[in-house]
Amino acid sequence: MAWRAPDSVPSRRRAKVSVGAALSSLVALAVLLASCTPKPPPLRPYLAFVADQASNTVAVVDLAKLALIASIPVAPGPVQVIPRPGARELFVLSQSGTLSVVSYPELKVSAAIGIGSAASSLVLTADGKVAAAADGASRVVFVDCLARAVMGRLRLGGEISALAFAPDGKTLVAADRARNQLVFIDTGSRKVLGEVQVGKLPGPIVFLPDGSKLFVADTGEPKLSAIDVAGRQVLSHIELGSEPTALVMKPDGGELIALSRDSASLTILDAFHDYVEQEMPTGQGPVAAVATRDSARLYVANRDGSVQAIDLQNRSLPSSLISTRAGTSPAALALTPDERLLVVADPGASSVLVLGTSPLNTKSKPKENRAPLPLITTIPVGARPVDVTIPDWSR
């Protein structure tokens, strides 16, 4: 009888059994790894405080519960809400001329300070001891934050459009749009130190972190002016593509971002050498922006109802891929202290929108970071919310 090779079917069956066992093991391993993957920690109970201009209230939103928990009556026309450094209280400026002090955790007005017949441009020193605001068009009012009382008034004439304290709090700078100048004021004596002529209709002012230089948006022409603070003299006029309406200094101080609500772009400038590095497209009418603490990402709100995340390190160009629809006309932004949530005030919809933020991988390619921000929820707060802040107060 001729020799015949053994039947190979059992071998094939053993191979099938081995492959099936391997697949089962991989599936089991994947399930195990998924179960072992740590879940993100629960949202911290930060509170967002929202100035509702038309309902004369400050809305309080619990960002752990994602719900409105209080609505605090304040003086008519609140337009700014600012946490006072070193204290658990908020200063709320109303256009009607009153500065309301909201205490935490009581969540009620504990003091009301009269500024004048009209008020704007509230600023506080970094130590939280002194505040200043414009009374009408021509006077600056200084407030002792500890005593909760007016400590002096200074008439400048002209038309005050913006105020800014130097980082050390010793100097207050006022933009006078009627005279196209900046006025330097000594905080302690409340006396004028000098004036500097700048461009047309000076507006928002920002300082370098070390206080050596400031920038002012010349809102009446496409230009910024850079000023040497100690010498009180113009260092340069920086030409832009459109009239600037808002300025954001990166936390590291290396770059300045200029927004123009009449355009669809923003400008990134070298803050040390005073030149334009790049112009980047945005949505139509960028009105507000906030940067992360590491200066890696910038969030921009646009009048067309979109919010964009810009990778400042890789300079990823914003596009529809990284735009999130955020109501009808967003006006202000605030990040939670842990930077997990972005809260957007939308006066057109009388609500705030809560967006999630994903970690930015600075080692990845730019395209890998091009993803829309997830919209978590929309919360009605009051009529015409125009400002929002989120203090580092966890209950």
C-alpha positions in Angstrom: 0.0 0.0 0.0 1.3 3.4 -1.0 2.2 5.8 1.8 -0.2 8.8 2.2 0.3 12.0 4.1 -1.7 12.5 7.3 -5.0 14.3 7.0 -4.3 18.1 7.5 -7.8 19.0 8.6 -7.1 18.6 12.3 -4.1 21.0 11.9 -6.4 23.6 10.3 -8.9 23.2 13.1 -6.1 23.7 15.7 -5.1 26.9 13.9 -8.6 28.2 13.9 -9.0 27.4 17.6 -5.7 29.2 18.3 -6.7 32.3 16.3 -10.1 32.4 18.0 -8.5 32.1 21.4 -6.1 34.9 20.6 -8.9 37.2 19.5 -10.9 36.4 22.6 -7.9 37.3 24.7 -7.4 40.6 22.9 -11.1 41.5 23.4 -10.8 40.6 27.0 -7.7 42.7 27.3 -9.3 45.7 25.6 -12.3 45.4 28.0 -9.9 45.2 31.0 -7.9 48.3 29.8 -11.1 50.2 29.2 -12.3 49.4 32.7 -9.0 50.5 34.1 -8.8 53.8 32.3 -9.3 56.5 34.9 -12.5 58.5 34.5 -12.1 62.3 34.4 -12.6 63.8 37.9 -16.0 65.4 38.5 -16.4 69.0 37.7 -15.3 71.3 40.6 -18.0 73.5 42.0 -16.7 76.8 40.6 -19.1 79.6 40.4 -19.6 81.8 37.3 -20.8 85.4 38.1 -22.6 87.0 35.2 -23.5 90.7 34.9 -27.0 90.9 33.4 -27.2 94.5 32.2 -30.9 94.7 31.4 -32.2 92.7 34.4 -30.0 94.6 36.9 -28.7 91.4 38.5 -25.6 89.3 38.9 -26.4 85.7 38.0 -24.6 82.9 39.9 -24.1 79.7 38.0 -22.8 76.5 39.7 -20.5 74.8 37.2 -20.6 71.5 38.9 -24.4 71.3 38.8 -24.5 73.3 35.6 -27.4 75.3 37.0 -28.4 78.8 38.0 -28.4 79.0 41.8 -28.9 82.7 42.5 -29.7 86.0 41.0 -28.4 89.0 43.0 -30.1 92.4 42.6 -27.5 95.2 42.0 -27.6 98.8 40.9 -29.2 99.4 37.4 -27.1 98.6 34.4 -24.3 96.3 35.6 -21.6 96.0 32.9 -18.5 94.7 34.8 -18.0 92.1 37.5 -14.5 91.7 38.9 -13.2 89.5 41.8 -11.3 91.6 44.3 -7.8 90.1 44.7 -7.1 88.7 48.2 -10.8 88.7 49.2 -13.9 86.6 48.6 -15.9 89.4 47.2 -16.8 90.9 43.8 -16.9 94.5 42.6 -19.8 95.1 40.2 -19.9 98.3 38.3 -23.2 99.7 37.0 -23.5 102.3 34.3 -26.0 104.1 36.5 -23.0 105.2 38.7 -22.8 102.7 41.5 -20.1 100.2 42.5 -21.8 97.2 44.3 -19.8 94.9 46.5 -21.0 91.3 46.5 -19.9 89.1 49.4 -19.2 85.4 49.2 -20.5 83.0 50.4 -23.4 85.1 51.4 -24.1 86.0 47.7 -25.6 89.4 48.6 -24.6 93.1 48.2 -22.8 94.1 51.3 -21.9 97.7 50.2 -22.8 100.2 47.5 -20.3 102.9 46.6 -21.5 106.0 44.7 -19.2 106.7 41.7 -21.2 109.5 40.0 -24.0 110.0 37.5 -22.4 107.5 35.2 -19.6 105.0 35.5 -17.3 102.9 33.3 -13.8 101.3 33.1 -13.5 99.7 36.5 -10.0 98.5 37.4 -8.4 97.2 40.6 -4.8 97.0 41.7 -3.2 93.6 41.9 -3.2 93.6 45.7 -6.9 94.5 45.8 -6.5 97.6 47.9 -7.5 100.3 45.4 -10.1 100.5 42.6 -10.6 103.2 40.1 -13.4 104.0 37.6 -14.4 106.7 35.3 -17.2 109.0 36.4 -18.9 110.3 33.3 -16.4 111.4 30.6 -13.9 113.4 32.5 -13.4 112.3 36.2 -11.5 109.4 37.7 -12.8 108.1 41.1 -10.4 106.3 43.4 -12.0 103.8 45.9 -10.4 102.4 49.1 -11.5 98.7 48.7 -10.9 97.9 52.4 -12.9 100.8 53.7 -15.4 100.5 50.8 -15.4 104.3 50.3 -14.3 106.9 47.8 -10.9 108.2 48.6 -10.6 110.9 46.0 -11.8 112.2 42.7 -9.6 113.7 39.9 -11.0 115.8 37.0 -9.0 115.3 33.9 -11.2 117.0 31.3 -11.3 115.3 27.9 -13.1 112.0 27.5 -11.9 108.9 29.4 -12.3 105.7 27.4 -10.1 103.3 29.4 -8.1 102.9 32.6 -5.3 100.6 33.6 -3.2 100.2 36.7 0.5 99.4 36.3 1.3 95.9 37.7 2.8 97.4 40.9 -0.4 99.5 41.4 1.6 102.8 41.9 0.5 104.4 38.6 -2.9 104.6 36.9 -3.0 105.4 33.2 -6.1 106.9 31.6 -6.8 107.0 27.9 -8.3 110.4 26.8 -9.9 109.9 23.4 -10.9 113.5 23.0 -7.2 114.7 23.2 -5.6 111.6 21.8 -3.4 111.2 24.8 -2.6 109.0 27.8 -2.6 110.6 31.3 -0.3 109.1 33.9 -1.6 109.5 37.5 0.2 108.7 40.8 -2.1 106.3 42.7 -1.0 107.5 46.2 -1.3 111.2 45.7 -3.8 111.1 42.9 -1.9 113.7 41.0 -1.2 113.9 37.3 2.4 112.9 36.5 2.3 113.7 32.8 0.7 113.1 29.4 1.8 111.3 26.3 0.3 111.9 22.8 -0.6 108.8 21.0 -2.8 107.9 18.0 -6.4 108.7 17.3 -9.1 107.7 19.8 -6.9 105.8 22.3 -8.8 103.0 24.0 -7.9 99.7 25.7 -4.5 99.6 27.5 -2.3 96.6 28.6 1.0 96.5 30.4 3.9 94.1 30.1 4.0 91.9 33.2 7.1 93.8 34.5 5.4 97.1 34.0 8.2 98.6 31.8 6.0 99.1 28.8 2.4 99.5 27.9 0.4 99.3 24.7 -2.7 101.3 23.8 -5.2 100.5 21.0 -5.6 103.6 18.8 -9.2 102.7 17.9 -9.6 105.6 15.4 -6.9 104.2 13.1 -5.3 100.8 12.3 -2.5 101.2 14.8 -1.1 100.5 18.3 1.1 102.8 20.3 3.9 101.3 22.5 4.9 103.5 25.4 7.9 103.4 27.7 6.4 103.8 31.2 9.3 105.2 33.1 10.2 107.8 30.5 6.6 108.4 29.5 7.4 108.5 25.8 6.3 106.8 22.6 8.6 103.9 21.6 6.8 103.1 18.4 3.6 103.2 16.4 2.7 99.7 15.1 0.7 99.5 11.9 -2.2 97.0 11.8 -4.6 95.8 9.1 -7.7 97.3 10.8 -8.6 99.4 13.8 -8.0 97.6 17.1 -10.8 97.3 19.6 -9.5 94.9 22.3 -6.0 93.8 23.5 -4.9 90.6 25.2 -1.5 90.1 26.6 -0.3 86.5 26.8 0.4 85.5 30.4 4.1 85.0 29.6 4.2 88.6 28.3 6.0 87.6 25.1 3.2 88.4 22.7 0.2 90.7 22.4 -3.0 89.8 20.6 -5.0 92.7 19.0 -8.7 92.1 18.0 -10.8 94.2 15.7 -14.5 93.9 15.8 -14.8 95.3 12.3 -12.7 92.6 10.7 -12.5 88.8 10.6 -9.0 88.5 11.9 -6.7 89.0 14.8 -3.0 90.2 14.9 -0.2 88.6 16.9 2.6 91.0 17.8 6.0 90.6 19.4 5.6 92.5 22.7 9.3 93.0 23.2 10.3 94.2 19.8 7.1 95.9 18.7 6.4 94.3 15.4 3.6 92.3 13.8 4.4 88.5 13.7 1.2 87.2 12.1 -2.3 88.0 11.1 -4.8 85.1 11.6 -8.4 84.8 10.3 -11.2 84.5 12.9 -14.9 84.5 12.7 -16.6 87.8 11.8 -16.1 90.5 14.4 -13.8 89.1 17.2 -14.9 90.8 20.4 -13.2 89.0 23.3 -10.4 86.5 23.9 -8.8 84.7 26.8 -5.5 82.8 26.9 -4.6 79.7 29.0 -2.0 80.2 31.8 0.7 78.4 29.8 0.1 80.8 26.8 -0.4 77.8 24.5 -4.1 78.3 23.5 -6.3 81.3 22.9 -10.1 81.2 22.9 -11.8 83.9 20.8 -15.5 84.9 20.8 -16.9 86.4 17.6 -19.9 88.5 16.9 -21.1 86.0 14.3 -21.9 83.6 17.2 -18.8 81.4 17.0 -16.0 80.6 19.5 -12.6 79.4 18.2 -9.6 77.7 19.9 -6.3 78.8 18.4 -3.1 76.9 19.0 -0.7 79.7 19.7 2.4 77.5 19.7 1.9 75.8 16.4 -0.1 78.8 15.0 -2.9 76.6 13.7 -5.2 78.7 11.6 -8.7 78.7 12.9 -11.3 77.4 10.5 -14.7 75.8 10.5 -13.1 72.7 11.8 -12.4 74.4 15.1 -15.3 76.8 15.4 -18.2 76.1 17.8 -21.5 77.9 17.4 -22.0 79.7 20.7 -25.3 81.4 20.7 -26.2 84.5 18.7 -23.7 87.2 19.7 -21.1 86.2 22.4 -19.7 89.2 24.3 -17.4 87.8 27.1 -15.4 84.7 28.0 -14.1 83.1 31.1 -12.1 80.0 31.8 -12.5 77.9 35.0 -9.3 78.0 37.1 -8.6 74.4 36.1 -9.2 75.4 32.5 -11.6 72.5 31.9 -14.6 74.7 31.0 -15.1 77.8 29.0 -18.1 80.0 29.8 -19.5 82.3 27.2 -21.9 85.2 27.9 -24.4 85.7 25.1 -26.4 88.9 25.5 -28.4 88.1 22.4 -29.8 84.9 23.9 -29.8 86.0 27.5 -27.8 83.0 28.5 -24.4 81.6 29.1 -23.0 78.7 27.2 -20.7 76.1 28.8 -18.1 74.6 26.5 -15.6 71.8 27.2 -11.9 72.3 26.6 -9.7 69.4 25.5 -6.0 69.2 26.6 -3.8 70.8 24.0 -1.0 68.4 22.8 1.8 70.8 22.0 3.9 67.9 20.5 1.2 66.9 18.0 0.9 68.2 14.4 -1.3 71.2 14.0 -4.1 69.3 12.2 -4.4 66.9 15.2 -5.6 69.8 17.4 -8.2 71.0 14.9 -11.4 69.9 16.6 -14.5 71.9 17.7 -15.1 72.6 21.4 -17.9 70.5 22.7 -21.0 72.5 23.8 -22.0 71.0 27.2 -25.1 73.1 28.0 -26.8 76.4 27.7 -28.1 78.1 30.8 -30.6 81.1 30.8 -29.3 83.7 33.3 -30.9 87.1 32.8 -31.5 89.8 30.3 -28.4 90.9 28.3 -25.5 89.2 30.1 -22.4 91.3 29.1 -19.6 90.1 31.4 -18.6 86.9 33.2 -15.9 86.0 35.7 -15.0 82.7 37.5 -13.0 83.2 40.7 -10.9 80.4 42.2 -13.4 79.8 44.9 -14.3 76.1 45.3 -17.0 75.5 47.9 
